Every structure is written in C-alpha cells, then in structure tokens.
C-alpha cells in the first residue's frame, strides 16, 4: 500500500483550516493535492480530533513494532530448527554460526542466542603453538608406515629426538599438626616424568622459586620451557628476570584452565594420595625430609605405567645415553 506523504496531524490541520473559512481550492493549491484527495481525507479523518489522531499514530507504531517482533521470532525459530542437529564440537559450532550469518544475514550475537551456543566458544581462538613441523612429520611417517598405530609412531618420533626438554611446576598446600600452613613447590620433567623438586616452605616469593630453579639448572641443565599457572609467584618480576637471563621460556596456563598443565596436576594428586595424606608433620623440616624420601622412591623405585613400567630415573638415563634395551631391562 502506497504511503501518504502527509501525516495524520497535517491532514487534520488542513481540514480544520477549511472549517475555519479557508477555501478548499487554496488549501489544495498549497498542499499540491487534488480536490478529490482532499474530500477523501475529509471522509476518512473528518470525525477525528487531535487526541484520536495521536492514538491512531500510537497504534500504528505499536503495530509496526509487533510485526518486527514476530518477524524476529520467526527468524530465530528457523535458526533454532536448523541448529537442532548434533553440533557438539567447537569447530563445528563455529562453522554453523558462520553459515547462519551468511544465510540469514544476522550478527554473531544473534546467531548464538538463537541456537543456544555460547558466544565465547565461537569467538575464542586458541593460543597454543601449532606444532606444524611435528604434525607434518607425523603425517609423513603415518603415510609410509600405514600399519603402525599411534603408539609405535610415538616411539619413532622420540627416537628422532622430537621430545622437547620441558618442565612443569605448581604449588600444593598442606597443614602441620599444629594447624600452620605449608606450601610445596613441585617441579617435574614432562618427558621423563622425573620429580625434580619438592620444596617445602611456609610461603614462596618469586625469588624463592628462582633459587630452586637455579639449583636444578646447575645440576641437570636448563629446560627449553617451563609450564606453570598464572600465580603471583610465577608472574613475578624476579622469576621473569631469571627466565630472561637463562633463556628459558615460561608457558602460562590459561586462567581457569588447569588442564593446560594436566601432567603436573596429575602428579600433585599422586603426591597427595601417596605421601601428604598418609603423614602428619610436626614441622616443616619433617615435611621436607619425608617428601625428599618419597621423591627418591618415586624416581628410582616406583614403576611408571606410561614408561613401560620403568622408573623415571632409569628411563631418563637410558634415553639420554644410548637407549640400550639391556641396560633399561636391568632397571625394571
């Protein structure tokens, strides 16, 4: 329907001017409309006053808004029906939202709201390194040795020297028999699974962590990177300075993502079950002594399932020298 270029208020004012004595021809000439149009206005709006005109305009605005709302709800319903298929993985969700944007001409926010997907999972981009060289080498080996599974390919990659010298560290909390709190700094080698340090103190600062790492580096060399969370001790200026001068990278876990340091979290659970939960310490010296004994037992006696039931010390020694199966067999 063609929309009039005059509002209801303008038409009503023209009708009132005619009632006041102004000729119809003069009104039509000023508005540039025909007399037929004027009399059609009179038939439609002649009985309406200013309040009625205002109410009519409000009704039209509400009707327009309702139509827009119904259209939006209908569009959201169509989007929701299309998203009822099982779209579980984040990558599939991102692809689906991109399709909904192009198909329905909607924003990311609206596509996520209609489909029930969290917008944070759509706009998130991983910060982890791509490891493109390692992926390409793994594909090459899988293409040549098509009958090998992932475990054999993993062994071959290790023989080629792909394992990275990478450590991980974290903190644990416990209490003495008198209620005093202690903290334990755990440092592990993520490749050999060795426990490098179980340092006990009442509290830690960045300088204390740097001193522990300096002692470890002096005894066994420095790692390429150290995985840790974003605690104040690990993000301190002292530890950052130590990492810079020793050319060691600090890889921080994402906030609220303990799985980024999963291997150290699993090791902390092992320390809790096999040591801390089985002893009641009188002071920090006793706690340090017991933890050091447990560390020696873990590294040199306790078999590790992921290392072929070898101890971490034997596995690390065998790998770093000649990887001789006969010498490794003596360590089982």
C-alpha positions as CSV (number, residue, x, y, z in Angstrom):
1,X,0.0,0.0,0.0
2,X,1.4,3.4,-1.0
3,X,2.2,5.6,2.0
4,X,0.9,9.1,2.1
5,X,3.4,11.9,2.2
6,X,1.3,13.8,4.7
7,X,0.9,12.7,8.3
8,X,-2.4,12.4,10.0
9,X,-1.7,15.6,12.0
10,X,-1.1,17.6,8.8
11,X,-4.3,16.3,7.2
12,X,-6.3,17.1,10.3
13,X,-4.9,20.7,10.4
14,X,-5.9,21.2,6.7
15,X,-9.4,20.1,7.5
16,X,-9.6,22.5,10.4
17,X,-8.5,25.4,8.2
18,X,-11.4,24.7,5.8
19,X,-13.8,24.6,8.7
20,X,-12.4,28.0,9.8
21,X,-13.3,29.5,6.4
22,X,-10.3,28.9,4.1
23,X,-11.4,27.9,0.6
24,X,-10.8,24.3,-0.4
25,X,-9.0,25.3,-3.6
26,X,-6.5,27.4,-1.7
27,X,-5.7,24.5,0.7
28,X,-5.3,22.1,-2.2
29,X,-3.0,24.5,-4.1
30,X,-0.8,25.0,-1.0
31,X,-0.5,21.2,-0.4
32,X,-0.3,20.4,-4.1
33,X,-3.1,17.8,-4.0
34,X,-6.3,17.5,-5.9
35,X,-9.8,18.3,-4.5
36,X,-10.7,14.6,-4.8
37,X,-7.8,13.8,-2.5
38,X,-8.9,16.5,-0.1
39,X,-12.5,15.1,0.1
40,X,-11.1,11.6,0.6
41,X,-9.2,12.9,3.6
42,X,-12.4,14.5,4.9
43,X,-14.3,11.2,4.6
44,X,-11.5,9.4,6.5
45,X,-10.4,11.9,9.1
46,X,-13.3,14.4,9.3
47,X,-14.7,12.9,12.5
48,X,-11.3,12.5,14.3
49,X,-9.9,15.1,16.7
50,X,-6.3,15.7,17.8
51,X,-6.4,13.0,20.6
52,X,-7.9,10.4,18.2
53,X,-5.1,11.2,15.7
54,X,-2.5,10.8,18.4
55,X,-3.9,7.5,19.5
56,X,-4.1,6.3,15.8
57,X,-0.4,7.1,15.4
58,X,0.5,5.2,18.6
59,X,-1.5,2.2,17.4
60,X,0.4,2.3,14.1
61,X,3.7,2.4,15.9
62,X,2.8,-0.5,18.1
63,X,1.6,-2.5,15.1
64,X,4.9,-1.9,13.4
65,X,6.8,-3.0,16.4
66,X,4.7,-6.1,16.8
67,X,5.3,-7.0,13.1
68,X,9.0,-6.6,13.6
69,X,8.9,-8.7,16.8
70,X,7.0,-11.5,15.0
71,X,9.5,-11.4,12.1
72,X,12.4,-11.6,14.5
73,X,10.9,-14.5,16.4
74,X,10.1,-16.4,13.2
75,X,13.7,-15.9,12.1
76,X,15.1,-17.1,15.4
77,X,12.8,-20.1,15.2
78,X,14.1,-21.0,11.8
79,X,17.7,-20.7,13.0
80,X,16.9,-22.8,16.1
81,X,15.4,-25.5,13.9
82,X,18.5,-25.6,11.7
83,X,20.7,-26.0,14.8
84,X,18.8,-29.0,16.2
85,X,21.2,-31.3,14.6
86,X,24.0,-32.6,16.8
87,X,26.7,-29.9,16.6
88,X,28.9,-30.8,19.5
89,X,32.5,-29.8,18.7
90,X,33.6,-26.1,18.9
91,X,34.9,-26.2,15.4
92,X,31.5,-27.4,14.1
93,X,29.7,-24.8,16.1
94,X,31.9,-22.0,14.6
95,X,31.2,-23.3,11.1
96,X,27.5,-23.4,11.8
97,X,27.4,-19.9,13.1
98,X,29.3,-18.6,10.1
99,X,26.7,-20.3,7.9
100,X,23.8,-18.8,9.8
101,X,25.4,-15.3,9.5
102,X,25.6,-15.6,5.7
103,X,22.3,-17.4,5.2
104,X,20.1,-15.2,7.4
105,X,22.1,-12.0,7.4
106,X,22.3,-11.8,11.2
107,X,25.1,-11.0,13.6
108,X,27.2,-13.5,15.6
109,X,25.5,-12.5,18.8
110,X,22.0,-13.2,17.4
111,X,23.0,-16.4,15.7
112,X,24.5,-17.7,19.1
113,X,21.4,-16.5,21.0
114,X,19.0,-18.3,18.7
115,X,21.0,-21.5,18.5
116,X,21.9,-21.6,22.2
117,X,25.6,-21.7,21.6
118,X,27.9,-19.8,23.9
119,X,29.4,-16.7,22.1
120,X,32.7,-17.2,24.0
121,X,33.2,-20.6,22.3
122,X,32.6,-19.1,18.9
123,X,34.9,-16.1,19.1
124,X,37.7,-17.9,21.0
125,X,40.9,-18.6,19.2
126,X,43.5,-21.0,20.6
127,X,46.8,-19.6,21.7
128,X,48.7,-22.9,21.7
129,X,51.6,-23.3,19.3
130,X,50.6,-25.1,16.1
131,X,53.5,-27.5,16.1
132,X,53.2,-27.6,12.3
133,X,56.6,-29.3,11.8
134,X,55.8,-32.1,14.2
135,X,52.4,-32.6,12.6
136,X,53.9,-32.8,9.1
137,X,56.5,-35.4,10.2
138,X,53.8,-37.5,11.9
139,X,51.7,-37.5,8.7
140,X,54.7,-38.5,6.7
141,X,55.5,-41.4,9.0
142,X,51.9,-42.5,9.0
143,X,51.8,-42.4,5.2
144,X,54.8,-44.6,4.9
145,X,54.1,-47.0,7.8
146,X,50.4,-47.4,7.3
147,X,50.1,-50.4,9.6
148,X,51.6,-48.6,12.6
149,X,49.4,-47.2,15.3
150,X,49.9,-44.0,17.2
151,X,51.9,-45.7,20.0
152,X,54.6,-47.1,17.5
153,X,54.7,-43.8,15.7
154,X,55.2,-42.0,19.0
155,X,58.2,-44.2,19.8
156,X,59.7,-43.5,16.4
157,X,59.2,-39.7,16.9
158,X,61.0,-40.0,20.2
159,X,63.9,-41.8,18.5
160,X,64.3,-39.0,16.1
161,X,64.7,-36.5,19.0
162,X,61.3,-34.8,18.8
163,X,60.7,-34.8,22.6
164,X,61.2,-31.3,24.0
165,X,63.1,-30.6,27.2
166,X,60.1,-29.2,29.0
167,X,59.4,-28.9,32.8
168,X,56.3,-28.1,34.7
169,X,55.8,-26.6,38.2
170,X,53.0,-25.9,40.5
171,X,52.1,-25.4,44.2
172,X,50.5,-27.6,46.7
173,X,49.1,-26.7,50.2
174,X,49.0,-28.7,53.4
175,X,48.9,-28.1,57.2
176,X,51.1,-29.2,60.0
177,X,49.8,-30.9,63.2
178,X,49.5,-27.5,64.9
179,X,47.5,-26.0,62.1
180,X,50.2,-24.0,60.5
181,X,50.0,-23.9,56.7
182,X,52.9,-25.0,54.4
183,X,53.3,-24.8,50.7
184,X,55.1,-27.3,48.5
185,X,56.7,-26.4,45.1
186,X,56.6,-29.3,42.8
187,X,58.8,-29.4,39.6
188,X,58.7,-32.3,37.2
189,X,60.3,-33.2,33.9
190,X,57.3,-33.7,31.5
191,X,59.3,-36.1,29.2
192,X,61.0,-38.5,31.7
193,X,58.3,-38.0,34.4
194,X,61.0,-37.4,37.0
195,X,60.2,-35.4,40.1
196,X,62.9,-32.7,40.1
197,X,62.0,-30.8,43.3
198,X,59.6,-30.9,46.2
199,X,60.5,-27.7,48.1
200,X,58.7,-27.0,51.4
201,X,58.3,-23.5,52.8
202,X,55.8,-21.6,54.8
203,X,55.4,-19.1,51.9
204,X,57.0,-18.5,48.5
205,X,58.0,-15.5,46.6
206,X,59.3,-15.2,43.0
207,X,62.9,-15.1,44.3
208,X,62.5,-18.4,46.2
209,X,61.1,-20.1,43.0
210,X,64.1,-18.7,41.0
211,X,66.6,-20.0,43.6
212,X,65.1,-23.5,43.3
213,X,65.2,-23.5,39.6
214,X,68.8,-22.2,39.6
215,X,69.8,-25.2,41.7
216,X,68.1,-27.6,39.3
217,X,69.6,-26.0,36.2
218,X,73.1,-26.2,37.8
219,X,72.6,-29.9,38.4
220,X,70.9,-31.1,35.2
221,X,70.9,-28.3,32.7
222,X,68.2,-25.9,31.7
223,X,64.9,-26.7,30.0
224,X,63.6,-25.1,26.9
225,X,60.3,-24.1,28.5
226,X,58.5,-24.4,31.9
227,X,54.8,-24.8,32.1
228,X,53.1,-23.1,35.1
229,X,49.9,-21.3,36.0
230,X,49.5,-17.6,36.5
231,X,50.1,-17.4,40.2
232,X,51.8,-14.3,41.6
233,X,55.0,-16.3,42.3
234,X,55.3,-17.4,38.7
235,X,54.3,-14.0,37.2
236,X,56.7,-12.0,39.4
237,X,59.4,-9.8,38.1
238,X,62.1,-11.9,39.8
239,X,61.1,-15.1,38.0
240,X,60.7,-13.2,34.7
241,X,64.2,-11.8,35.1
242,X,65.6,-15.3,35.9
243,X,63.9,-16.8,32.8
244,X,65.2,-14.0,30.6
245,X,68.8,-14.3,31.6
246,X,68.7,-18.1,31.5
247,X,66.9,-18.1,28.1
248,X,64.1,-20.3,29.4
249,X,60.5,-19.8,28.2
250,X,57.6,-19.6,30.7
251,X,54.4,-21.1,29.2
252,X,51.5,-19.9,31.3
253,X,48.2,-21.8,31.6
254,X,45.1,-20.0,30.6
255,X,43.0,-18.6,33.5
256,X,40.6,-21.3,34.7
257,X,42.1,-24.0,32.5
258,X,44.1,-26.4,34.8
259,X,44.1,-28.9,32.0
260,X,46.8,-26.9,30.3
261,X,49.2,-28.2,33.0
262,X,47.5,-31.6,33.3
263,X,50.6,-33.7,33.8
264,X,51.7,-31.6,36.8
265,X,48.1,-31.6,38.2
266,X,48.1,-35.5,38.0
267,X,51.5,-35.6,39.7
268,X,50.2,-33.4,42.5
269,X,47.3,-35.8,43.0
270,X,49.8,-38.6,43.3
271,X,51.8,-36.8,45.9
272,X,48.6,-36.1,47.9
273,X,47.5,-39.7,47.8
274,X,50.8,-41.4,48.4
275,X,52.5,-39.0,50.8
276,X,50.8,-36.0,52.2
277,X,47.5,-37.8,53.1
278,X,49.5,-40.6,54.9
279,X,51.6,-38.4,57.2
280,X,51.0,-35.8,59.9
281,X,54.0,-33.5,60.1
282,X,55.2,-31.7,63.2
283,X,57.2,-29.0,61.5
284,X,58.5,-28.0,58.0
285,X,61.8,-29.9,58.5
286,X,60.0,-33.2,59.0
287,X,57.7,-32.5,56.0
288,X,60.8,-31.7,53.8
289,X,62.5,-34.9,54.9
290,X,59.5,-37.2,54.3
291,X,58.9,-35.6,50.9
292,X,62.5,-36.0,49.8
293,X,62.4,-39.7,50.8
294,X,59.2,-40.1,48.7
295,X,60.8,-38.3,45.8
296,X,63.7,-40.7,45.8
297,X,61.3,-43.6,45.9
298,X,59.2,-42.2,43.1
299,X,62.2,-41.5,40.8
300,X,64.2,-44.7,41.5
301,X,61.8,-47.5,42.7
302,X,58.2,-46.8,41.8
303,X,57.4,-48.2,38.3
304,X,55.6,-45.9,35.9
305,X,52.9,-47.3,33.5
306,X,53.5,-44.8,30.7
307,X,57.2,-45.5,30.7
308,X,56.8,-49.3,30.2
309,X,56.9,-49.9,34.0
310,X,60.4,-48.3,34.1
311,X,61.3,-45.9,36.8
312,X,61.6,-42.3,35.7
313,X,65.3,-42.2,36.6
314,X,66.1,-45.3,34.5
315,X,64.0,-44.1,31.6
316,X,65.8,-40.7,31.6
317,X,69.2,-42.3,31.9
318,X,68.5,-44.8,29.1
319,X,67.2,-42.1,26.8
320,X,69.9,-39.6,27.4
321,X,72.7,-42.1,26.7
322,X,72.3,-44.9,24.2
323,X,68.8,-46.1,24.9
324,X,70.2,-49.6,25.3
325,X,67.4,-52.2,25.9
326,X,69.7,-54.4,28.0
327,X,70.6,-51.6,30.4
328,X,66.9,-50.5,30.6
329,X,65.9,-54.1,31.3
330,X,68.0,-54.0,34.5
331,X,66.0,-51.1,35.8
332,X,62.6,-52.8,35.7
